């Protein structure tokens, strides 16, 4: 390896990268996987070493994989390894930069740090997380931000949250948006129809994709859906609501609410959807809804938009930043407002087509290539 390349060596902590066909492979794991792939393509003048635990992940050309112990797949094991063993490993690897791809950094290292912060839910809505997790993330993220040379926020909303939370210079925190995979795109209607037939899905349905947890605000969506059904014309009441995603925490109330609202026949919970199926689900859906109170970015919204699916999303945190003028935005707690938005989109085919076109145009502005290029510019800035 040329000496000039070896002098530009970044170690990337990607210990949340998990290729399991479960919720562990979504969210931050997906961000890490796609960013590493794009960085390897775009960052030819950097030598990169990715710290991973999942042996199934193979590094792209131009990147080195450093396998970490299997116990780092579990939170306690990962935290222990990051703080006890990782500093020793970094002394051996001798990088010029360290990039923590999800909040954390080793406390004792003196290597220049870059940290990616995905959201501050543990600060803004700590009650929606297990208490131990909220406490750890507050402590670790505060330390990492204070120590880092640069902080990458995945949205301007997250950047502003960081600046409100901690007294750090605004120039230290940089917004680098997530991208969207190229296979999220409009599919031929014949392909979608055949897939819908094989899955036994109706011609029309409303879709939500994401972990089932309190922050996602699904109770508001259920109440709005029930209200819309009361007011909808008879021909429109046969449109079911599909809440797709793995069960997170504090979900019991959702299933009770479905019973209370007499929606059991109309609300379906298919569980976690494998990523390779997601483009078909988005294309098959009549409407995508995302009522979340708080998001660091909101990747499912962008994926649905890239597939040309009309979107209704909450006017909260980063979601307006992603949706722009290409979807319908509603206050997250406004049940009548959500019911009105459902009625407005579901009963107006011209509006559906218009929103679909705007969504595709908007999604085209986001790519992992662009994410990698902006991340590399942060590396160059710190290394200079």
SULGINOR-V8049 format. One record per backbone hydrogen bond with DSSP energy under -1.0 kcal/mol. NH is the residue of the N-H (numbers start at 1). CO is the residue of the C=O. E is the energy in kcal/mol with one decimal. If there is no record, write none. Layout:
nh=NH co=CO e=E
nh=NH co=CO e=E
//
This chain:
nh=6 co=2 e=-2.4
nh=7 co=3 e=-1.7
nh=8 co=5 e=-1.8
nh=10 co=47 e=-2.5
nh=11 co=97 e=-2.2
nh=12 co=49 e=-3.1
nh=13 co=99 e=-2.4
nh=14 co=51 e=-2.0
nh=17 co=14 e=-1.9
nh=22 co=20 e=-2.1
nh=25 co=22 e=-2.0
nh=26 co=23 e=-1.7
nh=29 co=26 e=-1.5
nh=31 co=27 e=-2.0
nh=32 co=28 e=-2.6
nh=33 co=29 e=-2.4
nh=34 co=30 e=-2.6
nh=35 co=31 e=-2.5
nh=36 co=32 e=-2.4
nh=37 co=33 e=-1.9
nh=38 co=34 e=-2.3
nh=39 co=35 e=-3.0
nh=40 co=36 e=-2.2
nh=41 co=37 e=-1.3
nh=42 co=38 e=-2.6
nh=43 co=39 e=-3.0
nh=46 co=43 e=-1.8
nh=47 co=8 e=-3.1
nh=49 co=10 e=-2.3
nh=50 co=64 e=-3.1
nh=51 co=12 e=-3.0
nh=52 co=66 e=-1.9
nh=57 co=54 e=-1.5
nh=63 co=60 e=-1.7
nh=64 co=48 e=-3.0
nh=66 co=50 e=-2.9
nh=68 co=52 e=-3.0
nh=72 co=69 e=-1.9
nh=73 co=70 e=-1.9
nh=74 co=71 e=-1.5
nh=78 co=74 e=-2.9
nh=79 co=75 e=-2.6
nh=80 co=76 e=-2.3
nh=81 co=77 e=-2.5
nh=82 co=78 e=-2.8
nh=83 co=79 e=-1.7
nh=84 co=80 e=-2.3
nh=85 co=81 e=-1.1
nh=86 co=81 e=-2.6
nh=89 co=85 e=-2.0
nh=90 co=86 e=-2.7
nh=91 co=87 e=-1.7
nh=92 co=88 e=-1.4
nh=93 co=89 e=-2.6
nh=94 co=90 e=-2.4
nh=96 co=9 e=-2.5
nh=97 co=9 e=-1.9
nh=98 co=112 e=-2.1
nh=99 co=11 e=-3.1
nh=100 co=114 e=-2.6
nh=101 co=13 e=-1.5
nh=103 co=116 e=-2.7
nh=104 co=102 e=-2.4
nh=114 co=98 e=-2.5
nh=115 co=150 e=-1.7
nh=116 co=100 e=-2.7
nh=117 co=152 e=-2.9
nh=123 co=120 e=-1.5
nh=124 co=120 e=-3.0
nh=125 co=121 e=-2.6
nh=128 co=125 e=-1.9
nh=129 co=126 e=-1.6
nh=134 co=130 e=-2.0
nh=135 co=131 e=-2.3
nh=136 co=132 e=-2.4
nh=137 co=133 e=-2.5
nh=138 co=134 e=-2.0
nh=139 co=135 e=-2.2
nh=140 co=136 e=-3.1
nh=141 co=137 e=-2.3
nh=142 co=138 e=-1.8
nh=143 co=139 e=-2.2
nh=144 co=140 e=-2.8
nh=145 co=141 e=-2.7
nh=146 co=142 e=-2.4
nh=147 co=143 e=-2.0
nh=148 co=144 e=-2.0
nh=149 co=113 e=-2.7
nh=150 co=113 e=-1.3
nh=151 co=172 e=-2.6
nh=152 co=115 e=-3.3
nh=153 co=174 e=-3.1
nh=154 co=117 e=-1.4
nh=159 co=155 e=-2.0
nh=160 co=156 e=-2.5
nh=161 co=157 e=-2.0
nh=162 co=158 e=-2.3
nh=163 co=159 e=-2.2
nh=164 co=160 e=-1.9
nh=165 co=161 e=-1.7
nh=166 co=162 e=-2.6
nh=168 co=166 e=-2.0
nh=172 co=169 e=-1.9
nh=173 co=170 e=-1.1
nh=174 co=151 e=-3.2
nh=176 co=153 e=-2.9
nh=184 co=181 e=-1.5
nh=185 co=183 e=-1.2
nh=192 co=188 e=-2.2
nh=193 co=189 e=-2.6
nh=194 co=190 e=-2.0
nh=195 co=191 e=-2.3
nh=196 co=192 e=-2.8
nh=197 co=193 e=-2.2
nh=198 co=194 e=-2.4
nh=199 co=195 e=-2.0
nh=201 co=196 e=-2.5
nh=206 co=240 e=-2.8
nh=207 co=287 e=-2.7
nh=208 co=242 e=-2.4
nh=210 co=244 e=-2.3
nh=212 co=246 e=-2.9
nh=216 co=213 e=-1.6
nh=217 co=214 e=-2.1
nh=221 co=217 e=-1.2
nh=222 co=218 e=-2.6
nh=223 co=219 e=-2.2
nh=224 co=220 e=-2.4
nh=225 co=221 e=-2.7
nh=226 co=222 e=-2.4
nh=227 co=223 e=-2.2
nh=228 co=224 e=-2.8
nh=229 co=225 e=-2.2
nh=230 co=226 e=-1.5
nh=231 co=227 e=-1.3
nh=232 co=228 e=-2.1
nh=236 co=233 e=-1.8
nh=241 co=266 e=-2.7
nh=242 co=206 e=-3.1
nh=243 co=268 e=-2.9
nh=244 co=208 e=-2.7
nh=248 co=212 e=-2.4
nh=254 co=251 e=-1.3
nh=255 co=251 e=-1.0
nh=256 co=252 e=-1.7
nh=257 co=253 e=-2.5
nh=258 co=254 e=-2.1
nh=259 co=255 e=-1.5
nh=260 co=256 e=-2.6
nh=261 co=257 e=-2.4
nh=262 co=259 e=-1.5
nh=263 co=258 e=-2.7
nh=266 co=263 e=-2.1
nh=267 co=263 e=-1.7
nh=268 co=241 e=-2.5
nh=277 co=274 e=-1.7
nh=281 co=277 e=-1.8
nh=282 co=278 e=-2.8
nh=283 co=279 e=-2.2
nh=284 co=280 e=-2.2
nh=285 co=281 e=-1.6
nh=286 co=205 e=-2.4
nh=287 co=205 e=-1.1
nh=288 co=310 e=-2.7
nh=289 co=207 e=-2.9
nh=290 co=312 e=-2.0
nh=293 co=215 e=-2.3
nh=302 co=298 e=-1.3
nh=303 co=299 e=-2.5
nh=304 co=300 e=-2.4
nh=305 co=301 e=-2.3
nh=306 co=302 e=-2.4
nh=307 co=303 e=-1.2
nh=308 co=305 e=-1.8
nh=309 co=304 e=-2.2
nh=312 co=288 e=-2.4
nh=313 co=328 e=-2.5
nh=314 co=290 e=-2.1
nh=315 co=330 e=-2.7
nh=316 co=314 e=-1.9
nh=318 co=295 e=-1.2
nh=319 co=316 e=-1.8
nh=322 co=318 e=-1.4
nh=323 co=319 e=-3.0
nh=324 co=320 e=-2.4
nh=326 co=323 e=-2.1
nh=328 co=311 e=-2.5
nh=330 co=313 e=-2.1
nh=334 co=331 e=-1.6
nh=335 co=333 e=-1.3
nh=338 co=334 e=-2.3
nh=339 co=335 e=-2.3
nh=340 co=336 e=-2.5
nh=341 co=337 e=-2.2
nh=342 co=338 e=-2.5
nh=343 co=339 e=-2.3
nh=344 co=340 e=-2.8
nh=345 co=341 e=-2.3
nh=346 co=342 e=-2.7
nh=347 co=343 e=-1.8
nh=348 co=345 e=-1.3
nh=352 co=348 e=-2.0
nh=353 co=349 e=-2.3
nh=354 co=350 e=-2.2
nh=355 co=351 e=-2.9
nh=356 co=352 e=-2.2
nh=357 co=353 e=-2.0
nh=358 co=354 e=-2.3
nh=359 co=355 e=-2.6
nh=360 co=356 e=-2.0
nh=361 co=357 e=-2.0
nh=362 co=358 e=-2.5
nh=363 co=359 e=-2.7
nh=364 co=360 e=-1.4
nh=365 co=362 e=-1.7
nh=366 co=363 e=-2.0
nh=371 co=367 e=-1.9
nh=372 co=368 e=-2.8
nh=373 co=369 e=-2.5
nh=374 co=370 e=-2.3
nh=375 co=371 e=-2.1
nh=376 co=372 e=-2.8
nh=377 co=373 e=-1.6
nh=378 co=374 e=-1.2
nh=379 co=375 e=-1.9
nh=380 co=376 e=-2.7
nh=381 co=377 e=-2.0
nh=382 co=378 e=-2.3
nh=383 co=379 e=-2.8
nh=384 co=380 e=-1.9
//
